[in-house]
Amino acid sequence: PLPFVADDILVHFDDDRSKATLDLLADFGKANQVLLFTHHRSIRALAAPLASAGLANIVDLERGG
């Protein structure tokens, strides 16, 4: 299957909706590759428990100069 690629799709969501969506994407990611890009630290923090549980990976990209 093709990967699901999303860029800042949670930008207008509150924390509860963002968490629910991250849980859904983690479940979807069990059978498909999911790439979620964001620059929001709050989304990263909400995804941290999923990463700790082995359901997600968080990759920080360094700023280019």
PQR file with spaces between the fields and no chain letter, atoms N, CA, C, O and H, PARSE charges and radii, in Angstrom:
ATOM       1  N    PRO     1       0.825   -1.212    0.000 -0.5600 1.5000
ATOM       2  CA   PRO     1       0.000    0.000    0.000  0.2800 2.0000
ATOM       3  C    PRO     1       0.862    1.267    0.000  0.5500 1.7000
ATOM       4  O    PRO     1       1.987    1.280    0.499 -0.5500 1.4000
ATOM       5  N    LEU     2       0.303    2.306   -0.567 -0.4000 1.5000
ATOM       6  CA   LEU     2       0.987    3.590   -0.559 -0.0000 2.0000
ATOM       7  C    LEU     2       0.990    4.164    0.851  0.5500 1.7000
ATOM       8  O    LEU     2       0.061    3.914    1.618 -0.5500 1.4000
ATOM       9  H    LEU     2      -0.611    2.295   -0.972  0.4000 1.0000
ATOM      10  N    PRO     3       2.023    4.933    1.207 -0.5600 1.5000
ATOM      11  CA   PRO     3       2.032    5.554    2.532  0.2800 2.0000
ATOM      12  C    PRO     3       1.004    6.685    2.606  0.5500 1.7000
ATOM      13  O    PRO     3       0.652    7.291    1.594 -0.5500 1.4000
ATOM      14  N    PHE     4       0.540    6.951    3.805 -0.4000 1.5000
ATOM      15  CA   PHE     4      -0.337    8.088    4.069 -0.0000 2.0000
ATOM      16  C    PHE     4       0.560    9.225    4.543  0.5500 1.7000
ATOM      17  O    PHE     4       1.195    9.107    5.591 -0.5500 1.4000
ATOM      18  H    PHE     4       0.826    6.459    4.627  0.4000 1.0000
ATOM      19  N    VAL     5       0.624   10.305    3.805 -0.4000 1.5000
ATOM      20  CA   VAL     5       1.490   11.439    4.118 -0.0000 2.0000
ATOM      21  C    VAL     5       0.614   12.643    4.427  0.5500 1.7000
ATOM      22  O    VAL     5      -0.245   13.023    3.632 -0.5500 1.4000
ATOM      23  H    VAL     5       0.108   10.401    2.953  0.4000 1.0000
ATOM      24  N    ALA     6       0.846   13.243    5.602 -0.4000 1.5000
ATOM      25  CA   ALA     6       0.033   14.384    6.031 -0.0000 2.0000
ATOM      26  C    ALA     6       0.938   15.482    6.578  0.5500 1.7000
ATOM      27  O    ALA     6       1.893   15.207    7.304 -0.5500 1.4000
ATOM      28  H    ALA     6       1.544   12.934    6.248  0.4000 1.0000
ATOM      29  N    ASP     7       0.637   16.704    6.230 -0.4000 1.5000
ATOM      30  CA   ASP     7       1.422   17.857    6.686 -0.0000 2.0000
ATOM      31  C    ASP     7       0.522   18.776    7.504  0.5500 1.7000
ATOM      32  O    ASP     7      -0.369   19.432    6.964 -0.5500 1.4000
ATOM      33  H    ASP     7      -0.139   16.928    5.639  0.4000 1.0000
ATOM      34  N    ASP     8       0.763   18.816    8.806 -0.4000 1.5000
ATOM      35  CA   ASP     8       0.052   19.700    9.746 -0.0000 2.0000
ATOM      36  C    ASP     8      -1.474   19.575    9.669  0.5500 1.7000
ATOM      37  O    ASP     8      -2.182   20.581    9.705 -0.5500 1.4000
ATOM      38  H    ASP     8       1.487   18.284    9.244  0.4000 1.0000
ATOM      39  N    ILE     9      -1.971   18.358    9.565 -0.4000 1.5000
ATOM      40  CA   ILE     9      -3.417   18.164    9.485 -0.0000 2.0000
ATOM      41  C    ILE     9      -4.115   18.432   10.816  0.5500 1.7000
ATOM      42  O    ILE     9      -5.340   18.548   10.855 -0.5500 1.4000
ATOM      43  H    ILE     9      -1.395   17.541    9.536  0.4000 1.0000
ATOM      44  N    LEU    10      -3.353   18.533   11.911 -0.4000 1.5000
ATOM      45  CA   LEU    10      -3.955   18.738   13.226 -0.0000 2.0000
ATOM      46  C    LEU    10      -3.879   20.195   13.686  0.5500 1.7000
ATOM      47  O    LEU    10      -4.167   20.498   14.844 -0.5500 1.4000
ATOM      48  H    LEU    10      -2.358   18.440   11.880  0.4000 1.0000
ATOM      49  N    VAL    11      -3.502   21.068   12.808 -0.4000 1.5000
ATOM      50  CA   VAL    11      -3.217   22.454   13.170 -0.0000 2.0000
ATOM      51  C    VAL    11      -4.415   23.167   13.811  0.5500 1.7000
ATOM      52  O    VAL    11      -4.221   24.035   14.662 -0.5500 1.4000
ATOM      53  H    VAL    11      -3.267   20.822   11.867  0.4000 1.0000
ATOM      54  N    HIS    12      -5.623   22.827   13.429 -0.4000 1.5000
ATOM      55  CA   HIS    12      -6.803   23.504   13.973 -0.0000 2.0000
ATOM      56  C    HIS    12      -7.559   22.642   14.989  0.5500 1.7000
ATOM      57  O    HIS    12      -8.670   22.988   15.391 -0.5500 1.4000
ATOM      58  H    HIS    12      -5.782   22.123   12.738  0.4000 1.0000
ATOM      59  N    PHE    13      -6.961   21.521   15.402 -0.4000 1.5000
ATOM      60  CA   PHE    13      -7.601   20.625   16.358 -0.0000 2.0000
ATOM      61  C    PHE    13      -7.233   21.019   17.784  0.5500 1.7000
ATOM      62  O    PHE    13      -6.136   21.521   18.028 -0.5500 1.4000
ATOM      63  H    PHE    13      -6.059   21.240   15.076  0.4000 1.0000
ATOM      64  N    ASP    14      -8.148   20.794   18.727 -0.4000 1.5000
ATOM      65  CA   ASP    14      -7.792   20.942   20.134 -0.0000 2.0000
ATOM      66  C    ASP    14      -7.042   19.677   20.566  0.5500 1.7000
ATOM      67  O    ASP    14      -6.926   18.727   19.793 -0.5500 1.4000
ATOM      68  H    ASP    14      -9.039   20.387   18.529  0.4000 1.0000
ATOM      69  N    ASP    15      -6.535   19.671   21.804 -0.4000 1.5000
ATOM      70  CA   ASP    15      -5.720   18.543   22.257 -0.0000 2.0000
ATOM      71  C    ASP    15      -6.478   17.221   22.253  0.5500 1.7000
ATOM      72  O    ASP    15      -5.912   16.189   21.893 -0.5500 1.4000
ATOM      73  H    ASP    15      -6.629   20.444   22.432  0.4000 1.0000
ATOM      74  N    ASP    16      -7.747   17.233   22.647 -0.4000 1.5000
ATOM      75  CA   ASP    16      -8.525   15.987   22.676 -0.0000 2.0000
ATOM      76  C    ASP    16      -8.690   15.401   21.272  0.5500 1.7000
ATOM      77  O    ASP    16      -8.529   14.197   21.071 -0.5500 1.4000
ATOM      78  H    ASP    16      -8.207   18.071   22.940  0.4000 1.0000
ATOM      79  N    ARG    17      -9.008   16.250   20.320 -0.4000 1.5000
ATOM      80  CA   ARG    17      -9.161   15.773   18.941 -0.0000 2.0000
ATOM      81  C    ARG    17      -7.819   15.351   18.347  0.5500 1.7000
ATOM      82  O    ARG    17      -7.744   14.374   17.603 -0.5500 1.4000
ATOM      83  H    ARG    17      -9.139   17.228   20.483  0.4000 1.0000
ATOM      84  N    SER    18      -6.778   16.080   18.675 -0.4000 1.5000
ATOM      85  CA   SER    18      -5.446   15.712   18.193 -0.0000 2.0000
ATOM      86  C    SER    18      -5.040   14.349   18.739  0.5500 1.7000
ATOM      87  O    SER    18      -4.544   13.508   17.989 -0.5500 1.4000
ATOM      88  H    SER    18      -6.839   16.874   19.280  0.4000 1.0000
ATOM      89  N    LYS    19      -5.239   14.122   20.018 -0.4000 1.5000
ATOM      90  CA   LYS    19      -4.900   12.832   20.638 -0.0000 2.0000
ATOM      91  C    LYS    19      -5.702   11.704   19.999  0.5500 1.7000
ATOM      92  O    LYS    19      -5.145   10.653   19.682 -0.5500 1.4000
ATOM      93  H    LYS    19      -5.642   14.805   20.628  0.4000 1.0000
ATOM      94  N    ALA    20      -6.993   11.908   19.809 -0.4000 1.5000
ATOM      95  CA   ALA    20      -7.833   10.883   19.186 -0.0000 2.0000
ATOM      96  C    ALA    20      -7.359   10.583   17.763  0.5500 1.7000
ATOM      97  O    ALA    20      -7.347    9.424   17.350 -0.5500 1.4000
ATOM      98  H    ALA    20      -7.445   12.762   20.067  0.4000 1.0000
ATOM      99  N    THR    21      -6.974   11.600   17.021 -0.4000 1.5000
ATOM     100  CA   THR    21      -6.499   11.411   15.654 -0.0000 2.0000
ATOM     101  C    THR    21      -5.151   10.697   15.635  0.5500 1.7000
ATOM     102  O    THR    21      -4.914    9.834   14.790 -0.5500 1.4000
ATOM     103  H    THR    21      -6.983   12.542   17.357  0.4000 1.0000
ATOM     104  N    LEU    22      -4.271   11.056   16.564 -0.4000 1.5000
ATOM     105  CA   LEU    22      -2.983   10.369   16.648 -0.0000 2.0000
ATOM     106  C    LEU    22      -3.172    8.890   16.978  0.5500 1.7000
ATOM     107  O    LEU    22      -2.482    8.034   16.425 -0.5500 1.4000
ATOM     108  H    LEU    22      -4.463   11.757   17.250  0.4000 1.0000
ATOM     109  N    ASP    23      -4.105    8.593   17.875 -0.4000 1.5000
ATOM     110  CA   ASP    23      -4.412    7.191   18.191 -0.0000 2.0000
ATOM     111  C    ASP    23      -4.916    6.453   16.950  0.5500 1.7000
ATOM     112  O    ASP    23      -4.518    5.318   16.688 -0.5500 1.4000
ATOM     113  H    ASP    23      -4.666    9.289   18.324  0.4000 1.0000
ATOM     114  N    LEU    24      -5.779    7.099   16.203 -0.4000 1.5000
ATOM     115  CA   LEU    24      -6.312    6.509   14.974 -0.0000 2.0000
ATOM     116  C    LEU    24      -5.199    6.282   13.947  0.5500 1.7000
ATOM     117  O    LEU    24      -5.138    5.228   13.313 -0.5500 1.4000
ATOM     118  H    LEU    24      -6.102    8.021   16.416  0.4000 1.0000
ATOM     119  N    LEU    25      -4.329    7.267   13.788 -0.4000 1.5000
ATOM     120  CA   LEU    25      -3.218    7.122   12.844 -0.0000 2.0000
ATOM     121  C    LEU    25      -2.250    6.027   13.289  0.5500 1.7000
ATOM     122  O    LEU    25      -1.703    5.316   12.446 -0.5500 1.4000
ATOM     123  H    LEU    25      -4.379    8.123   14.303  0.4000 1.0000
ATOM     124  N    ALA    26      -2.031    5.879   14.585 -0.4000 1.5000
ATOM     125  CA   ALA    26      -1.168    4.819   15.097 -0.0000 2.0000
ATOM     126  C    ALA    26      -1.773    3.453   14.790  0.5500 1.7000
ATOM     127  O    ALA    26      -1.058    2.522   14.418 -0.5500 1.4000
ATOM     128  H    ALA    26      -2.475    6.457   15.270  0.4000 1.0000
ATOM     129  N    ASP    27      -3.074    3.337   14.946 -0.4000 1.5000
ATOM     130  CA   ASP    27      -3.746    2.083   14.618 -0.0000 2.0000
ATOM     131  C    ASP    27      -3.665    1.807   13.110  0.5500 1.7000
ATOM     132  O    ASP    27      -3.382    0.684   12.692 -0.5500 1.4000
ATOM     133  H    ASP    27      -3.654    4.093   15.248  0.4000 1.0000
ATOM     134  N    PHE    28      -3.913    2.828   12.315 -0.4000 1.5000
ATOM     135  CA   PHE    28      -3.800    2.706   10.862 -0.0000 2.0000
ATOM     136  C    PHE    28      -2.371    2.328   10.467  0.5500 1.7000
ATOM     137  O    PHE    28      -2.157    1.597    9.500 -0.5500 1.4000
ATOM     138  H    PHE    28      -4.142    3.740   12.655  0.4000 1.0000
ATOM     139  N    GLY    29      -1.397    2.834   11.228 -0.4000 1.5000
ATOM     140  CA   GLY    29       0.000    2.579   10.944 -0.0000 2.0000
ATOM     141  C    GLY    29       0.444    1.157   11.200  0.5500 1.7000
ATOM     142  O    GLY    29       1.556    0.780   10.829 -0.5500 1.4000
ATOM     143  H    GLY    29      -1.571    3.428   12.014  0.4000 1.0000
ATOM     144  N    LYS    30      -0.404    0.360   11.825 -0.4000 1.5000
ATOM     145  CA   LYS    30      -0.060   -1.054   12.029 -0.0000 2.0000
ATOM     146  C    LYS    30      -0.053   -1.817   10.710  0.5500 1.7000
ATOM     147  O    LYS    30       0.625   -2.837   10.587 -0.5500 1.4000
ATOM     148  H    LYS    30      -1.307    0.666   12.126  0.4000 1.0000
ATOM     149  N    ALA    31      -0.797   -1.335    9.732 -0.4000 1.5000
ATOM     150  CA   ALA    31      -0.883   -2.009    8.434 -0.0000 2.0000
ATOM     151  C    ALA    31      -0.390   -1.142    7.282  0.5500 1.7000
ATOM     152  O    ALA    31      -0.206   -1.641    6.172 -0.5500 1.4000
ATOM     153  H    ALA    31      -1.348   -0.507    9.832  0.4000 1.0000
ATOM     154  N    ASN    32      -0.173    0.145    7.529 -0.4000 1.5000
ATOM     155  CA   ASN    32       0.233    1.090    6.487 -0.0000 2.0000
ATOM     156  C    ASN    32       1.281    2.040    7.059  0.5500 1.7000
ATOM     157  O    ASN    32       1.333    2.273    8.267 -0.5500 1.4000
ATOM     158  H    ASN    32      -0.322    0.550    8.431  0.4000 1.0000
ATOM     159  N    GLN    33       2.095    2.573    6.194 -0.4000 1.5000
ATOM     160  CA   GLN    33       3.059    3.569    6.641 -0.0000 2.0000
ATOM     161  C    GLN    33       2.363    4.924    6.735  0.5500 1.7000
ATOM     162  O    GLN    33       1.681    5.348    5.802 -0.5500 1.4000
ATOM     163  H    GLN    33       2.053    2.384    5.213  0.4000 1.0000
ATOM     164  N    VAL    34       2.542    5.598    7.870 -0.4000 1.5000
ATOM     165  CA   VAL    34       1.966    6.917    8.098 -0.0000 2.0000
ATOM     166  C    VAL    34       3.103    7.895    8.361  0.5500 1.7000
ATOM     167  O    VAL    34       3.939    7.659    9.234 -0.5500 1.4000
ATOM     168  H    VAL    34       3.096    5.254    8.628  0.4000 1.0000
ATOM     169  N    LEU    35       3.136    8.982    7.615 -0.4000 1.5000
ATOM     170  CA   LEU    35       4.102   10.060    7.826 -0.0000 2.0000
ATOM     171  C    LEU    35       3.325   11.323    8.151  0.5500 1.7000
ATOM     172  O    LEU    35       2.576   11.836    7.320 -0.5500 1.4000
ATOM     173  H    LEU    35       2.457    9.173    6.906  0.4000 1.0000
ATOM     174  N    LEU    36       3.507   11.810    9.349 -0.4000 1.5000
ATOM     175  CA   LEU    36       2.818   13.024    9.797 -0.0000 2.0000
ATOM     176  C    LEU    36       3.871   14.085   10.079  0.5500 1.7000
ATOM     177  O    LEU    36       4.727   13.903   10.945 -0.5500 1.4000
ATOM     178  H    LEU    36       4.115   11.393   10.024  0.4000 1.0000
ATOM     179  N    PHE    37       3.809   15.165    9.365 -0.4000 1.5000
ATOM     180  CA   PHE    37       4.743   16.270    9.549 -0.0000 2.0000
ATOM     181  C    PHE    37       4.066   17.390   10.324  0.5500 1.7000
ATOM     182  O    PHE    37       2.920   17.748   10.052 -0.5500 1.4000
ATOM     183  H    PHE    37       3.113   15.313    8.662  0.4000 1.0000
ATOM     184  N    THR    38       4.786   17.934   11.286 -0.4000 1.5000
ATOM     185  CA   THR    38       4.267   19.081   12.030 -0.0000 2.0000
ATOM     186  C    THR    38       5.439   19.861   12.625  0.5500 1.7000
ATOM     187  O    THR    38       6.522   19.314   12.831 -0.5500 1.4000
ATOM     188  H    THR    38       5.717   17.643   11.507  0.4000 1.0000
ATOM     189  N    HIS    39       5.214   21.114   12.890 -0.4000 1.5000
ATOM     190  CA   HIS    39       6.203   21.914   13.602 -0.0000 2.0000
ATOM     191  C    HIS    39       5.683   22.305   14.989  0.5500 1.7000
ATOM     192  O    HIS    39       6.304   23.099   15.696 -0.5500 1.4000
ATOM     193  H    HIS    39       4.334   21.559   12.722  0.4000 1.0000
ATOM     194  N    HIS    40       4.551   21.742   15.358 -0.4000 1.5000
ATOM     195  CA   HIS    40       3.926   22.065   16.647 -0.0000 2.0000
ATOM     196  C    HIS    40       4.440   21.140   17.745  0.5500 1.7000
ATOM     197  O    HIS    40       4.264   19.924   17.672 -0.5500 1.4000
ATOM     198  H    HIS    40       4.046   21.098   14.784  0.4000 1.0000
ATOM     199  N    ARG    41       5.066   21.710   18.746 -0.4000 1.5000
ATOM     200  CA   ARG    41       5.600   20.921   19.855 -0.0000 2.0000
ATOM     201  C    ARG    41       4.502   20.207   20.624  0.5500 1.7000
ATOM     202  O    ARG    41       4.740   19.134   21.179 -0.5500 1.4000
ATOM     203  H    ARG    41       5.209   22.698   18.806  0.4000 1.0000
ATOM     204  N    SER    42       3.315   20.776   20.669 -0.4000 1.5000
ATOM     205  CA   SER    42       2.219   20.142   21.405 -0.0000 2.0000
ATOM     206  C    SER    42       1.815   18.815   20.757  0.5500 1.7000
ATOM     207  O    SER    42       1.459   17.870   21.461 -0.5500 1.4000
ATOM     208  H    SER    42       3.122   21.647   20.219  0.4000 1.0000
ATOM     209  N    ILE    43       1.867   18.736   19.448 -0.4000 1.5000
ATOM     210  CA   ILE    43       1.543   17.482   18.750 -0.0000 2.0000
ATOM     211  C    ILE    43       2.623   16.448   19.047  0.5500 1.7000
ATOM     212  O    ILE    43       2.320   15.275   19.266 -0.5500 1.4000
ATOM     213  H    ILE    43       2.156   19.503   18.876  0.4000 1.0000
ATOM     214  N    ARG    44       3.860   16.875   19.056 -0.4000 1.5000
ATOM     215  CA   ARG    44       4.957   15.971   19.396 -0.0000 2.0000
ATOM     216  C    ARG    44       4.759   15.426   20.804  0.5500 1.7000
ATOM     217  O    ARG    44       4.928   14.228   21.033 -0.5500 1.4000
ATOM     218  H    ARG    44       4.106   17.828   18.878  0.4000 1.0000
ATOM     219  N    ALA    45       4.403   16.288   21.743 -0.4000 1.5000
ATOM     220  CA   ALA    45       4.187   15.852   23.121 -0.0000 2.0000
ATOM     221  C    ALA    45       3.030   14.856   23.215  0.5500 1.7000
ATOM     222  O    ALA    45       3.102   13.893   23.978 -0.5500 1.4000
ATOM     223  H    ALA    45       4.265   17.261   21.557  0.4000 1.0000
ATOM     224  N    LEU    46       1.970   15.082   22.448 -0.4000 1.5000
ATOM     225  CA   LEU    46       0.837   14.157   22.452 -0.0000 2.0000
ATOM     226  C    LEU    46       1.208   12.812   21.831  0.5500 1.7000
ATOM     227  O    LEU    46       0.628   11.787   22.189 -0.5500 1.4000
ATOM     228  H    LEU    46       1.911   15.865   21.828  0.4000 1.0000
ATOM     229  N    ALA    47       2.162   12.804   20.911 -0.4000 1.5000
ATOM     230  CA   ALA    47       2.590   11.567   20.265 -0.0000 2.0000
ATOM     231  C    ALA    47       3.622   10.802   21.085  0.5500 1.7000
ATOM     232  O    ALA    47       3.856    9.622   20.824 -0.5500 1.4000
ATOM     233  H    ALA    47       2.633   13.637   20.620  0.4000 1.0000
ATOM     234  N    ALA    48       4.237   11.437   22.057 -0.4000 1.5000
ATOM     235  CA   ALA    48       5.294   10.801   22.845 -0.0000 2.0000
ATOM     236  C    ALA    48       4.843    9.492   23.511  0.5500 1.7000
ATOM     237  O    ALA    48       5.597    8.519   23.475 -0.5500 1.4000
ATOM     238  H    ALA    48       4.048   12.396   22.269  0.4000 1.0000
ATOM     239  N    PRO    49       3.649    9.425   24.116 -0.5600 1.5000
ATOM     240  CA   PRO    49       3.228    8.148   24.701  0.2800 2.0000
ATOM     241  C    PRO    49       3.071    7.032   23.661  0.5500 1.7000
ATOM     242  O    PRO    49       3.327    5.867   23.963 -0.5500 1.4000
ATOM     243  N    LEU    50       2.663    7.376   22.466 -0.4000 1.5000
ATOM     244  CA   LEU    50       2.571    6.379   21.389 -0.0000 2.0000
ATOM     245  C    LEU    50       3.959    5.865   21.022  0.5500 1.7000
ATOM     246  O    LEU    50       4.144    4.673   20.776 -0.5500 1.4000
ATOM     247  H    LEU    50       2.455    8.323   22.221  0.4000 1.0000
ATOM     248  N    ALA    51       4.920    6.762   20.988 -0.4000 1.5000
ATOM     249  CA   ALA    51       6.298    6.359   20.695 -0.0000 2.0000
ATOM     250  C    ALA    51       6.844    5.469   21.810  0.5500 1.7000
ATOM     251  O    ALA    51       7.521    4.478   21.536 -0.5500 1.4000
ATOM     252  H    ALA    51       4.770    7.731   21.188  0.4000 1.0000
ATOM     253  N    SER    52       6.557    5.812   23.057 -0.4000 1.5000
ATOM     254  CA   SER    52       7.008    5.002   24.195 -0.0000 2.0000
ATOM     255  C    SER    52       6.415    3.600   24.152  0.5500 1.7000
ATOM     256  O    SER    52       7.051    2.635   24.577 -0.5500 1.4000
ATOM     257  H    SER    52       6.008    6.617   23.280  0.4000 1.0000
ATOM     258  N    ALA    53       5.194    3.495   23.638 -0.4000 1.5000
ATOM     259  CA   ALA    53       4.512    2.195   23.542 -0.0000 2.0000
ATOM     260  C    ALA    53       4.919    1.422   22.289  0.5500 1.7000
ATOM     261  O    ALA    53       4.435    0.312   22.067 -0.5500 1.4000
ATOM     262  H    ALA    53       4.677    4.279   23.293  0.4000 1.0000
ATOM     263  N    GLY    54       5.804    1.993   21.465 -0.4000 1.5000
ATOM     264  CA   GLY    54       6.243    1.324   20.251 -0.0000 2.0000
ATOM     265  C    GLY    54       5.254    1.416   19.102  0.5500 1.7000
ATOM     266  O    GLY    54       5.345    0.661   18.135 -0.5500 1.4000
ATOM     267  H    GLY    54       6.198    2.895   21.645  0.4000 1.0000
ATOM     268  N    LEU    55       4.308    2.345   19.209 -0.4000 1.5000
ATOM     269  CA   LEU    55       3.290    2.506   18.169 -0.0000 2.0000
ATOM     270  C    LEU    55       3.600    3.638   17.202  0.5500 1.7000
ATOM     271  O    LEU    55       2.874    3.838   16.228 -0.5500 1.4000
ATOM     272  H    LEU    55       4.235    2.959   19.995  0.4000 1.0000
ATOM     273  N    ALA    56       4.668    4.377   17.462 -0.4000 1.5000
ATOM     274  CA   ALA    56       5.044    5.500   16.608 -0.0000 2.0000
ATOM     275  C    ALA    56       6.533    5.758   16.774  0.5500 1.7000
ATOM     276  O    ALA    56       7.140    5.349   17.764 -0.5500 1.4000
ATOM     277  H    ALA    56       5.257    4.214   18.254  0.4000 1.0000
ATOM     278  N    ASN    57       7.095    6.422   15.823 -0.4000 1.5000
ATOM     279  CA   ASN    57       8.472    6.918   15.901 -0.0000 2.0000
ATOM     280  C    ASN    57       8.433    8.416   15.715  0.5500 1.7000
ATOM     281  O    ASN    57       7.706    8.926   14.862 -0.5500 1.4000
ATOM     282  H    ASN    57       6.602    6.754   15.019  0.4000 1.0000
ATOM     283  N    ILE    58       9.204    9.112   16.500 -0.4000 1.5000
ATOM     284  CA   ILE    58       9.302   10.568   16.360 -0.0000 2.0000
ATOM     285  C    ILE    58      10.692   10.907   15.852  0.5500 1.7000
ATOM     286  O    ILE    58      11.699   10.510   16.440 -0.5500 1.4000
ATOM     287  H    ILE    58       9.795    8.698   17.193  0.4000 1.0000
ATOM     288  N    VAL    59      10.731   11.636   14.764 -0.4000 1.5000
ATOM     289  CA   VAL    59      11.991   12.043   14.160 -0.0000 2.0000
ATOM     290  C    VAL    59      12.041   13.558   14.154  0.5500 1.7000
ATOM     291  O    VAL    59      11.167   14.214   13.586 -0.5500 1.4000
ATOM     292  H    VAL    59       9.914   11.958   14.287  0.4000 1.0000
ATOM     293  N    ASP    60      13.065   14.111   14.786 -0.4000 1.5000
ATOM     294  CA   ASP    60      13.252   15.557   14.776 -0.0000 2.0000
ATOM     295  C    ASP    60      14.209   15.917   13.654  0.5500 1.7000
ATOM     296  O    ASP    60      15.324   15.399   13.593 -0.5500 1.4000
ATOM     297  H    ASP    60      13.774   13.578   15.247  0.4000 1.0000
ATOM     298  N    LEU    61      13.781   16.793   12.777 -0.4000 1.5000
ATOM     299  CA   LEU    61      14.637   17.264   11.699 -0.0000 2.0000
ATOM     300  C    LEU    61      15.364   18.513   12.164  0.5500 1.7000
ATOM     301  O    LEU    61      14.754   19.424   12.723 -0.5500 1.4000
ATOM     302  H    LEU    61      12.875   17.214   12.827  0.4000 1.0000
ATOM     303  N    GLU    62      16.638   18.551   11.936 -0.4000 1.5000
ATOM     304  CA   GLU    62      17.415   19.719   12.339 -0.0000 2.0000
ATOM     305  C    GLU    62      17.200   20.843   11.359  0.5500 1.7000
ATOM     306  O    GLU    62      16.962   20.627   10.171 -0.5500 1.4000
ATOM     307  H    GLU    62      17.133   17.811   11.482  0.4000 1.0000
ATOM     308  N    ARG    63      17.290   22.050   11.883 -0.4000 1.5000
ATOM     309  CA   ARG    63      17.148   23.230   11.024 -0.0000 2.0000
ATOM     310  C    ARG    63      18.392   23.405   10.170  0.5500 1.7000
ATOM     311  O    ARG    63      19.523   23.270   10.637 -0.5500 1.4000
ATOM     312  H    ARG    63      17.484   22.225   12.848  0.4000 1.0000
ATOM     313  N    GLY    64      18.144   23.709    8.906 -0.4000 1.5000
ATOM     314  CA   GLY    64      19.259   24.002    8.011 -0.0000 2.0000
ATOM     315  C    GLY    64      19.695   25.443    8.184  0.5500 1.7000
ATOM     316  O    GLY    64      18.897   26.284    8.599 -0.5500 1.4000
ATOM     317  H    GLY    64      17.226   23.818    8.527  0.4000 1.0000
ATOM     318  N    GLY    65      20.898   25.732    7.886 -0.4000 1.5000
ATOM     319  CA   GLY    65      21.384   27.066    8.119 -0.0000 2.0000
ATOM     320  C    GLY    65      21.708   27.751    6.886  0.5500 1.7000
ATOM     321  O    GLY    65      22.137   28.904    6.915 -0.5500 1.4000
ATOM     322  H    GLY    65      21.547   25.050    7.549  0.4000 1.0000
